[in-house]
Amino acid sequence: MSEAQPVTNIDVRVIPPHERHPQIFGALGALTAGQSLQITSDHDPRPLLYQLATNFPGEFGWEYLEQGPEVWRLDINRMAGESESSDEEHSGCDCCCGSNH
């Protein structure tokens, strides 16, 4: 039986808005195949999912654990694959979140 992979949790409700995406993408870049990141938010993180699907196709899978209306929880996992991008590629989110990344 395989050992469960550790899960990282980020509660973006306590992070200033301009720091949210950089922290999320930094944590995603640190994941190895099979590891997960759980995000807790006060809104549906759909824009984040669009960014993942567009910028990192096939690298991450996700599942809603809770879908509002007060709290959204999402599990994002690094998919197993031959090519894993470097942390440098995940250091920014290439969006308009107001961050200086």
SULHU-V629167 format. One record per helix or strand of 3 or more residues. SS is the DSSP state (helix for helix, strand for strand). FROM is the first residue (numbers start at 1). LEN is the number of residues. Records with the same first field share a line. If there is no record, write none. Layout:
# SULHU-V629167
SS: FROM-LEN + FROM-LEN
This chain:
# SULHU-V629167
strand: 7-5 + 36-6 + 60-8 + 72-7
helix: 12-3 + 17-14 + 46-10 + 87-4
